[in-house]
């Protein structure tokens, strides 16, 4: 990505296109590819049949029969993103096919080597991340129809049926709701540089509104995702091999490294949106939370990570609002902080329902799944009962970031 040539008098660093960001889709990959070129048919064939292969315990044997393909013939970042999505889903299925007590220590060479090549080309780690699971994993049923859940589907799936689809697509709608907020960040920084208080006030109002719309989108999780299915079926496939007692030694990528490597599982903390909002609003999290969040940035596409770093380098919005002494600006700034704290509180509510309460029910044997997902479920996973799939101690982390968000308020 080329930076501007610096001819403008005032640098306007945040042109969205420089960071593979879209005016319409934000961090989502616009209209992702759904098929790879013909030579990669063996990957696509397995990927399209993943839920059945996993449930019937046939995925590992299918992977062992896969031809050794090189990623070198993939062209452009759309093909690379689809290949990363496909190989990451196959990897998660391969690892967790037999549950947390039947893990493997080695990822076979015919999967590990191309996955590593694609990951290196994209600057992403060789594991399923938010960038695969949500940002690059969607298609419209009717190409001319709206970006609404009834007209959307995933490209690649895992066990979990409608609940998995709902989990991915509701998260996608949260990302889509954030788009006006991402554009507001650009406007706000520009307005600070140009000392344009009117535009800054409007941008802050738009940011607060976008965050409120993200909370509304998140509430749809209740309509589309069954907590018992999420906890006992879906969650294990998002688990990584770092800070996970079920895989304490990590994973050897055969043909890549003789030493095991450890990567965190998919996590909402890998979404660039909240990192961008935190940087703009000058929110300072605890040392432990900051360390975890910064580690999660390594799971974002590098251009998205660069966008967050660029916001960090911009003039401080909070200092500008404080020194302006403008009560309207202060109120608009605090409205953004309040909306973000409310969003994080609501995320805690969701996690309580889908992990804590679901875990208690599963332990008590009340997770009567049966035919609801068509999955033969072993005993519910226990390795990550108190942790997020990214490896954080989930409640202390979520409450800490919510509380430090609230502390970002400017008092009158």
C-alpha positions in Angstrom: 0.0 0.0 0.0 1.5 3.3 -1.0 1.3 6.2 1.4 0.4 9.7 0.1 3.2 11.6 -1.6 3.1 14.2 1.1 2.3 17.1 -1.2 -0.6 18.3 0.9 0.1 21.1 3.3 -1.7 19.3 6.1 -1.1 15.5 6.1 -4.3 13.6 6.0 -2.9 10.2 7.0 -6.2 8.3 7.3 -7.3 7.6 3.8 -9.2 4.3 4.3 -8.0 2.8 1.0 -4.4 2.9 2.3 -5.4 0.4 5.0 -7.5 -2.0 2.9 -10.6 -0.4 4.4 -13.8 0.1 2.5 -16.1 3.1 2.7 -19.0 0.7 2.5 -17.8 -2.4 4.4 -15.2 -1.1 6.8 -12.9 -3.9 8.0 -15.1 -6.6 6.2 -13.6 -8.0 3.0 -15.8 -6.5 0.3 -17.7 -9.3 -1.6 -15.2 -12.1 -0.8 -14.4 -14.8 -3.4 -16.3 -18.1 -2.8 -14.2 -20.4 -5.0 -10.5 -20.9 -5.5 -9.0 -21.7 -8.9 -9.4 -25.2 -10.2 -6.0 -26.6 -9.0 -7.2 -26.0 -5.4 -10.3 -28.1 -5.9 -9.1 -30.7 -3.3 -9.1 -28.0 -0.6 -12.5 -26.7 -1.5 -14.0 -30.1 -1.7 -13.0 -30.9 1.9 -13.9 -27.4 3.1 -17.5 -27.5 1.8 -18.0 -30.9 3.5 -16.4 -30.0 6.9 -19.4 -30.3 9.3 -20.2 -33.8 8.0 -16.6 -34.9 7.8 -16.0 -33.8 11.4 -19.2 -35.3 12.9 -18.5 -38.7 11.1 -14.8 -38.6 12.3 -13.6 -38.8 8.7 -11.8 -35.4 8.3 -8.4 -36.5 9.5 -8.3 -39.4 7.0 -9.5 -37.1 4.2 -6.7 -34.6 5.0 -4.1 -37.4 4.9 -5.2 -38.2 1.4 -5.1 -34.5 0.2 -2.4 -33.8 -2.5 0.5 -31.6 -1.5 -0.4 -28.2 -3.2 1.7 -25.1 -3.3 0.2 -21.8 -2.4 2.4 -20.0 -5.0 -0.2 -20.1 -7.7 -2.7 -18.0 -5.7 -3.1 -14.5 -7.1 -4.1 -11.3 -5.2 -5.3 -10.8 -1.7 -8.9 -12.1 -2.4 -7.6 -15.5 -3.4 -5.1 -15.5 -0.5 -7.9 -14.6 2.0 -10.2 -17.4 0.8 -7.3 -19.9 0.9 -6.5 -18.8 4.5 -10.2 -19.1 5.4 -10.4 -22.6 3.9 -7.1 -23.9 5.4 -7.8 -22.4 8.8 -11.2 -24.1 9.0 -9.8 -27.4 7.9 -7.0 -27.0 10.5 -9.4 -26.4 13.3 -11.6 -29.3 12.3 -8.5 -31.6 12.0 -7.2 -30.5 15.5 -10.5 -30.8 17.4 -12.3 -33.6 15.5 -12.0 -35.9 18.5 -12.6 -33.2 21.2 -10.1 -31.8 23.6 -8.9 -35.2 24.7 -8.1 -36.4 21.2 -5.8 -33.7 20.0 -2.8 -34.2 17.8 0.7 -32.9 18.2 1.5 -32.5 14.5 -0.3 -30.8 11.6 0.5 -32.9 8.5 2.8 -31.4 5.9 0.2 -31.2 3.1 -1.9 -28.9 5.3 0.8 -27.2 7.3 3.1 -26.0 4.5 0.5 -24.3 2.2 -1.2 -22.8 5.3 2.1 -21.4 6.4 2.8 -20.0 2.9 -0.6 -18.3 2.6 -0.2 -16.9 6.2 3.2 -15.5 5.4 1.9 -13.8 2.2 -1.0 -12.2 4.2 1.0 -11.4 7.3 -1.5 -13.5 9.4 -0.8 -16.3 11.8 -1.4 -19.9 10.7 -4.6 -20.4 12.7 -8.3 -19.4 12.4 -8.7 -15.7 13.4 -11.5 -13.1 13.4 -10.2 -12.0 9.9 -11.1 -15.5 8.5 -14.1 -16.5 10.7 -16.1 -13.3 10.1 -14.4 -10.7 7.9 -13.8 -13.0 4.9 -16.5 -15.6 5.5 -19.7 -14.2 4.0 -21.7 -14.1 0.8 -25.0 -12.7 -0.3 -27.6 -15.3 -1.2 -29.1 -12.9 -3.7 -26.1 -10.9 -5.1 -28.3 -7.8 -5.6 -30.0 -8.1 -2.2 -29.2 -6.2 1.0 -26.5 -6.9 3.6 -29.1 -8.3 6.0 -29.0 -11.6 7.9 -31.8 -13.2 5.9 -29.8 -12.6 2.6 -26.5 -13.7 4.0 -24.7 -17.0 4.4 -21.2 -18.2 5.4 -18.8 -19.5 2.7 -17.2 -22.2 4.9 -18.8 -23.8 8.0 -18.1 -26.1 11.0 -20.4 -28.1 13.2 -23.1 -26.0 14.9 -25.7 -25.7 12.1 -27.8 -22.5 12.3 -26.2 -21.4 15.5 -22.8 -21.3 14.0 -24.1 -19.4 11.0 -25.9 -17.0 13.3 -22.8 -16.5 15.5 -20.7 -15.6 12.4 -23.3 -13.4 10.7 -24.4 -11.5 13.8 -20.8 -10.7 14.5 -20.5 -9.6 10.9 -23.5 -7.2 11.4 -21.7 -5.7 14.4 -18.7 -5.0 12.1 -21.0 -3.5 9.5 -22.7 -1.3 12.1 -19.3 0.1 13.0 -18.6 1.4 9.5 -20.0 5.0 10.1 -17.9 5.0 13.3 -14.7 4.2 11.3 -15.4 7.0 8.9 -16.1 9.3 11.9 -12.6 8.6 13.2 -11.1 9.9 9.9 -13.3 13.0 10.1 -12.5 13.6 13.7 -8.7 13.5 13.2 -9.0 15.7 10.1 -11.1 18.1 12.1 -8.6 18.3 14.9 -5.7 19.0 12.4 -7.8 21.7 10.8 -9.2 23.1 14.1 -12.7 22.6 12.8 -14.8 22.2 15.9 -18.2 22.0 14.1 -17.0 19.0 12.0 -15.4 17.4 15.1 -18.7 17.7 17.1 -20.6 16.0 14.2 -18.0 13.2 13.9 -18.2 12.4 17.6 -22.0 12.3 17.4 -21.7 9.9 14.5 -19.2 7.8 16.4 -21.5 7.5 19.4 -24.4 6.6 17.1 -22.4 3.8 15.4 -21.4 2.3 18.7 -25.0 2.3 19.8 -25.9 0.5 16.5 -23.2 -2.1 17.2 -24.9 -2.8 20.5 -28.3 -3.2 18.8 -26.7 -5.6 16.3 -25.1 -7.6 19.1 -28.5 -8.1 20.7 -29.5 -10.2 17.7 -27.2 -13.0 19.0 -30.2 -14.2 21.2 -32.4 -14.7 18.2 -29.9 -16.7 16.2 -27.5 -18.6 18.5 -28.5 -21.4 21.0 -26.2 -21.1 24.1 -26.1 -24.9 24.5 -24.9 -25.4 20.9 -22.4 -22.5 21.2 -20.9 -23.9 24.3 -20.8 -27.6 23.7 -20.4 -27.7 19.9 -19.0 -24.5 18.4 -16.6 -23.1 21.0 -13.9 -25.8 20.9 -13.4 -25.1 17.2 -12.4 -21.6 18.0 -9.8 -22.7 20.6 -6.1 -22.2 19.9 -2.9 -23.9 21.1 -1.6 -21.1 23.3 -2.6 -20.8 27.0 -4.9 -23.9 26.4 -4.5 -26.8 28.9 -5.8 -29.2 26.2 -2.7 -28.5 24.1 0.0 -27.3 26.5 2.8 -28.0 24.1 1.5 -26.1 21.1 1.5 -27.7 17.6 4.2 -28.8 15.2 3.6 -27.6 11.7 5.3 -30.4 9.7 7.6 -29.2 7.0 7.7 -25.7 8.6 9.3 -26.2 11.9 10.5 -29.1 14.1 9.6 -27.0 17.2 6.0 -26.7 18.3 4.4 -23.3 17.8 1.7 -21.7 20.0 -1.1 -19.5 18.6 -4.2 -18.0 20.3 -7.7 -19.0 19.2 -10.2 -16.7 17.6 -11.3 -13.9 19.9 -13.5 -10.7 19.6 -10.4 -8.9 20.8 -9.0 -9.5 17.3 -11.6 -7.2 15.8 -9.8 -4.0 14.8 -12.9 -1.8 15.5 -12.7 -1.5 19.2 -8.9 -1.0 19.1 -9.5 1.9 16.7 -12.1 3.4 19.0 -9.9 3.0 22.1 -7.0 4.7 20.4 -9.1 7.7 19.2 -10.8 8.2 22.6 -7.5 7.8 24.4 -8.7 4.9 26.6 -5.9 3.4 28.7 -6.5 -0.2 29.9 -4.6 -2.0 32.7 -1.2 -3.3 31.9 -2.4 -6.9 31.8 -5.3 -6.1 29.5 -3.2 -3.9 27.3 -0.6 -6.7 26.9 -3.3 -9.1 25.8 -5.0 -6.6 23.4 -1.6 -5.8 21.8 -0.9 -9.5 21.3 -4.3 -9.8 19.6 -3.2 -7.2 17.1 -0.8 -9.8 15.6 -3.9 -11.7 14.5 -5.2 -8.7 12.4 -4.4 -8.2 8.7 -1.3 -5.9 8.8 -3.0 -3.0 7.0 -5.8 -3.0 9.7 -3.1 -3.0 12.4 -1.4 -0.1 10.7 -4.7 1.9 10.8 -4.8 1.5 14.6 -1.2 2.6 14.9 -1.8 5.6 12.7 -4.7 6.7 15.0 -2.3 6.3 18.0 0.2 8.7 16.3 -2.5 11.3 15.5 -3.0 14.3 17.8 -4.8 13.4 21.1 -8.6 13.9 20.7 -9.0 14.0 24.5 -6.4 16.7 25.0 -8.0 18.7 22.2 -11.4 18.5 23.8 -10.0 19.4 27.3 -8.1 22.4 26.0 -11.0 23.6 23.9 -13.1 24.1 27.0 -16.1 23.5 24.7 -19.0 22.0 26.6 -20.7 20.6 23.5 -17.5 18.8 22.5 -17.0 17.4 26.0 -20.6 16.1 26.0 -20.2 14.5 22.6 -16.9 12.9 23.7 -18.5 11.6 26.9 -21.4 10.2 24.8 -18.9 8.1 22.8 -17.2 6.8 26.0 -20.6 6.0 27.5 -21.8 4.1 24.4 -18.5 2.1 24.3 -18.8 1.2 28.0 -22.4 0.1 27.4 -21.3 -2.0 24.4 -18.7 -3.7 26.6 -21.2 -4.2 29.4 -23.6 -5.9 26.9 -20.8 -8.1 25.7 -20.3 -9.3 29.3 -24.1 -10.1 29.4 -23.7 -12.2 26.2 -20.6 -14.0 27.5 -22.4 -14.8 30.8 -25.3 -16.4 28.9 -23.2 -18.2 26.3 -20.3 -19.4 28.5 -20.9 -19.2 32.2 -24.6 -20.3 32.4 -24.2 -22.7 29.4 -21.2 -24.3 31.1 -23.1 -24.8 34.3 -26.0 -26.4 32.4 -23.6 -28.6 30.4 -22.0 -29.7 33.7 -25.3 -30.5 35.2 -26.1 -32.6 32.1 -29.0 -30.4 31.1 -27.6 -29.4 27.6 -30.1 -31.6 25.8 -28.8 -31.2 22.3 -29.9 -34.3 20.5 -31.2 -33.6 17.0 -31.1 -29.8 17.3 -27.7 -29.7 15.6 -27.3 -33.2 14.3 -24.0 -33.5 16.1 -22.9 -36.3 18.3 -21.5 -34.4 21.2 -19.1 -35.9 23.6 -18.6 -34.4 27.0 -18.6 -30.6 27.0 -15.1 -29.0 26.7 -13.6 -28.1 30.1 -10.1 -26.8 29.2 -11.4 -23.2 28.6 -14.2 -23.0 31.1 -13.0 -19.8 32.7 -11.0 -18.5 29.7 -11.8 -17.0 26.4 -10.9 -18.8 23.2 -8.1 -16.3 22.8 -6.7 -17.5 26.1 -7.6 -14.5 28.4 -9.2 -14.9 31.8 -12.5 -13.9 30.3 -14.5 -12.1 33.0 -11.6 -10.3 34.7 -10.5 -9.1 31.3 -13.9 -8.0 30.0 -14.8 -6.2 33.3 -11.4 -4.6 33.4 -11.7 -3.1 29.9 -15.3 -2.0 30.5 -14.3 -0.2 33.7 -11.2 1.5 32.2 -13.4 2.6 29.3 -15.8 4.3 31.8 -12.7 6.0 33.4 -12.1 7.7 30.1 -14.9 10.2 30.8 -14.1 13.8 31.0 -15.6 15.2 34.2 -17.3 18.6 34.1 
